[in-house]
């Protein structure tokens, strides 16, 4: 496999040469991937922006912020915020989100069947999410998903957010795998880019965006949900 590192420490890979490599690990983003909830996050961000008298362009905001750590997202809208304000304002948005989403939670169609098939096949799984620990607990514990994953990594553990490769590389390390053995499931361009920077193939999940938006040299294909039959061939199920 032909790889090299750029000055930021990100890996560049010839992804065409990975096409036939068996998949040993699945790494899932959470919001918009394990669950179809990104529209709720956007609703919460829109309410937050209105509350603070800030403009909000929904599609642009999603494209430019989805996958980033919460402090980075707040700074995107309030660049002059102090360190304390970044935390306080981010917590405010997440409280709005949890209040809206708590009664709506459901796994993505086909997710539980895919998890069962992957476990039976001996594949390891992990979650790499920009969500806060409280939001991760809401979904992963509320839907009893956490037990299926070797690890759950997030910026709250000291990692840089997407598009940096940190989260995906940490997930692979926890599973005892190299990047080439992993496939990432992501619903946002920054997540696809982070997977590319980690040297991993990606499958786009079209909960918010289309194929074109989720395309990249490392994108194998994009799916509407986990019932897509192409996953069986990719994952060897």
C-alpha positions as CSV (number, residue, x, y, z in Angstrom):
1,X,0.0,0.0,0.0
2,X,1.4,3.4,-1.0
3,X,1.2,5.9,1.8
4,X,2.9,9.1,2.8
5,X,2.4,11.7,5.5
6,X,1.7,15.4,5.0
7,X,3.0,18.0,7.5
8,X,-0.2,17.7,9.6
9,X,0.5,14.0,10.1
10,X,-2.4,12.9,7.9
11,X,-2.0,9.7,5.8
12,X,-2.5,9.7,2.0
13,X,-3.4,6.3,0.5
14,X,-3.9,4.7,-2.9
15,X,-7.5,3.7,-2.2
16,X,-7.9,1.8,-5.4
17,X,-5.5,-0.7,-4.0
18,X,-7.6,-1.2,-0.9
19,X,-10.7,-2.2,-2.9
20,X,-10.3,-6.0,-2.4
21,X,-8.9,-5.9,1.1
22,X,-11.1,-7.8,3.6
23,X,-12.8,-5.6,6.2
24,X,-12.0,-6.5,9.8
25,X,-13.4,-3.4,11.5
26,X,-16.4,-1.1,11.2
27,X,-16.2,2.4,12.6
28,X,-19.5,4.3,12.8
29,X,-20.1,8.0,13.2
30,X,-23.1,8.3,15.5
31,X,-25.3,11.3,14.7
32,X,-26.8,10.9,11.2
33,X,-25.4,7.4,10.9
34,X,-26.4,5.1,13.7
35,X,-29.5,7.3,14.1
36,X,-31.2,9.7,11.8
37,X,-31.0,12.7,14.0
38,X,-29.0,15.4,12.2
39,X,-32.1,17.3,11.3
40,X,-32.8,17.5,15.1
41,X,-29.3,18.9,15.7
42,X,-29.9,21.4,13.0
43,X,-33.3,22.3,14.6
44,X,-31.5,22.8,17.9
45,X,-28.7,24.9,16.3
46,X,-31.3,27.0,14.5
47,X,-33.1,27.7,17.8
48,X,-29.8,28.5,19.4
49,X,-28.9,31.0,16.7
50,X,-32.2,32.7,16.8
51,X,-32.0,32.9,20.6
52,X,-28.6,34.7,20.2
53,X,-29.7,36.9,17.3
54,X,-27.3,35.2,14.9
55,X,-28.0,34.4,11.2
56,X,-28.4,30.8,10.2
57,X,-28.0,29.2,6.8
58,X,-29.1,25.6,7.4
59,X,-27.4,23.7,4.5
60,X,-24.1,25.7,4.6
61,X,-24.0,25.3,8.4
62,X,-24.3,21.5,8.2
63,X,-21.7,21.2,5.4
64,X,-19.1,23.3,7.3
65,X,-19.6,22.1,10.8
66,X,-21.0,18.6,11.0
67,X,-18.3,16.4,12.6
68,X,-16.5,19.2,14.4
69,X,-16.1,19.4,18.1
70,X,-18.8,21.5,19.8
71,X,-16.4,24.3,20.8
72,X,-15.3,24.6,17.2
73,X,-18.9,24.9,16.0
74,X,-19.7,27.6,18.5
75,X,-16.6,29.5,17.5
76,X,-17.7,29.2,13.9
77,X,-20.8,31.3,14.8
78,X,-19.3,33.4,17.6
79,X,-15.6,33.8,16.8
80,X,-15.0,36.3,19.7
81,X,-16.4,34.0,22.4
82,X,-14.2,33.4,25.4
83,X,-13.1,29.9,26.4
84,X,-15.7,29.8,29.1
85,X,-18.4,31.0,26.7
86,X,-17.5,28.3,24.2
87,X,-18.3,25.7,26.7
88,X,-21.4,27.3,28.2
89,X,-22.9,28.1,24.8
90,X,-22.2,24.6,23.5
91,X,-23.9,23.1,26.6
92,X,-26.9,25.3,26.0
93,X,-27.4,24.0,22.4
94,X,-27.0,20.4,23.6
95,X,-29.7,20.9,26.2
96,X,-32.1,22.1,23.4
97,X,-31.2,19.1,21.3
98,X,-31.7,16.4,24.0
99,X,-35.1,17.9,25.0
100,X,-36.3,17.6,21.3
101,X,-34.8,14.2,20.5
102,X,-35.3,12.1,23.6
103,X,-38.7,10.9,22.6
104,X,-37.8,10.3,18.9
105,X,-34.8,7.9,19.2
106,X,-34.6,4.9,16.9
107,X,-31.7,3.0,15.2
108,X,-31.3,3.5,11.4
109,X,-33.1,0.9,9.3
110,X,-31.0,-2.2,8.9
111,X,-28.5,-1.2,11.6
112,X,-29.3,-4.0,14.1
113,X,-29.2,-6.7,11.4
114,X,-25.9,-5.4,10.1
115,X,-24.4,-5.4,13.7
116,X,-25.6,-9.0,14.2
117,X,-24.2,-10.1,10.9
118,X,-20.8,-8.4,11.6
119,X,-20.6,-9.9,15.1
120,X,-21.3,-13.3,13.7
121,X,-18.6,-12.8,11.1
122,X,-16.0,-11.8,13.8
123,X,-15.7,-8.2,12.8
124,X,-15.0,-5.6,15.4
125,X,-16.9,-2.3,15.7
126,X,-16.4,1.1,17.2
127,X,-18.0,4.5,17.3
128,X,-16.1,7.7,16.5
129,X,-18.3,10.7,17.2
130,X,-18.1,14.4,17.8
131,X,-21.1,14.1,20.2
132,X,-20.8,15.2,23.8
133,X,-20.7,12.3,26.4
134,X,-24.2,13.2,27.4
135,X,-25.5,13.0,23.8
136,X,-23.6,9.8,23.2
137,X,-25.1,8.2,26.3
138,X,-28.6,9.3,25.2
139,X,-28.3,7.3,22.0
140,X,-25.9,4.5,22.8
141,X,-27.4,3.6,26.2
142,X,-30.9,4.6,25.4
143,X,-31.0,2.2,22.4
144,X,-28.7,-0.4,24.1
145,X,-26.0,-0.1,21.4
146,X,-22.9,0.5,23.5
147,X,-22.4,-3.2,24.3
148,X,-21.7,-3.9,20.6
149,X,-18.7,-1.6,20.3
150,X,-15.1,-2.1,21.4
151,X,-14.8,1.6,22.1
152,X,-16.5,5.0,21.8
153,X,-14.1,7.9,21.0
154,X,-14.9,11.6,20.9
155,X,-13.2,15.0,21.2
156,X,-14.1,15.0,24.9
157,X,-11.3,12.5,25.3
158,X,-8.7,15.0,24.0
159,X,-8.8,14.1,20.4
160,X,-9.1,16.7,17.6
161,X,-12.4,16.7,15.8
162,X,-13.0,15.8,12.2
163,X,-11.6,16.4,9.5
164,X,-8.5,15.4,11.6
165,X,-8.0,11.6,11.5
166,X,-7.5,11.3,15.3
167,X,-10.9,9.8,16.2
168,X,-10.8,7.1,13.5
169,X,-7.1,6.2,14.2
170,X,-7.9,5.9,17.9
171,X,-10.8,3.6,17.2
172,X,-8.7,1.4,14.9
173,X,-6.0,1.2,17.6
174,X,-8.5,0.2,20.2
175,X,-9.8,-2.6,17.9
176,X,-6.2,-3.8,17.3
177,X,-6.5,-3.0,13.6
178,X,-4.6,-1.0,11.0
179,X,-6.5,1.7,9.0
180,X,-6.6,-0.4,5.8
181,X,-8.6,-3.0,7.6
182,X,-11.4,-0.5,8.6
183,X,-14.4,0.9,6.9
184,X,-16.0,4.1,8.2
185,X,-19.7,5.0,8.0
186,X,-20.2,8.7,7.8
187,X,-23.0,11.2,6.9
188,X,-20.9,14.4,6.6
189,X,-18.1,15.6,4.2
190,X,-15.8,16.4,7.1
191,X,-16.2,12.8,8.3
192,X,-15.5,11.4,4.9
193,X,-12.4,13.7,4.8
194,X,-11.3,12.5,8.3
195,X,-11.6,8.9,7.1
196,X,-9.5,9.7,4.1
197,X,-6.9,11.4,6.3
198,X,-6.8,8.3,8.4
199,X,-6.2,6.1,5.4
200,X,-9.6,4.4,5.6
201,X,-12.3,3.6,3.1
202,X,-15.7,5.2,3.8
203,X,-19.4,4.5,3.1
204,X,-21.5,7.7,2.9
205,X,-24.8,7.7,4.7
206,X,-27.3,9.9,2.9
207,X,-29.4,11.1,5.9
208,X,-28.7,14.8,5.0
209,X,-26.7,15.0,1.8
210,X,-26.5,13.2,-1.6
211,X,-23.9,11.1,-3.3
212,X,-22.1,14.0,-4.8
213,X,-21.6,15.7,-1.4
214,X,-20.3,12.5,0.2
215,X,-18.0,11.6,-2.6
216,X,-14.2,11.4,-2.3
217,X,-11.3,9.2,-3.4
218,X,-12.0,7.0,-0.3
219,X,-15.8,6.7,-0.7
220,X,-16.7,3.2,-1.8
221,X,-20.4,4.2,-2.3
222,X,-23.2,5.9,-0.4
223,X,-26.3,4.3,1.1
224,X,-29.7,5.5,2.2
225,X,-29.6,3.1,5.2
226,X,-28.1,-0.2,6.3
227,X,-30.5,-2.3,4.3
228,X,-28.4,-1.6,1.2
229,X,-27.5,-5.0,-0.3
230,X,-24.1,-3.7,-1.5
231,X,-22.9,-3.8,2.1
232,X,-22.9,-7.6,2.1
233,X,-20.3,-7.7,-0.7
234,X,-18.2,-4.9,0.8
235,X,-18.1,-6.5,4.2
236,X,-18.0,-10.1,3.1
237,X,-21.2,-11.0,4.9
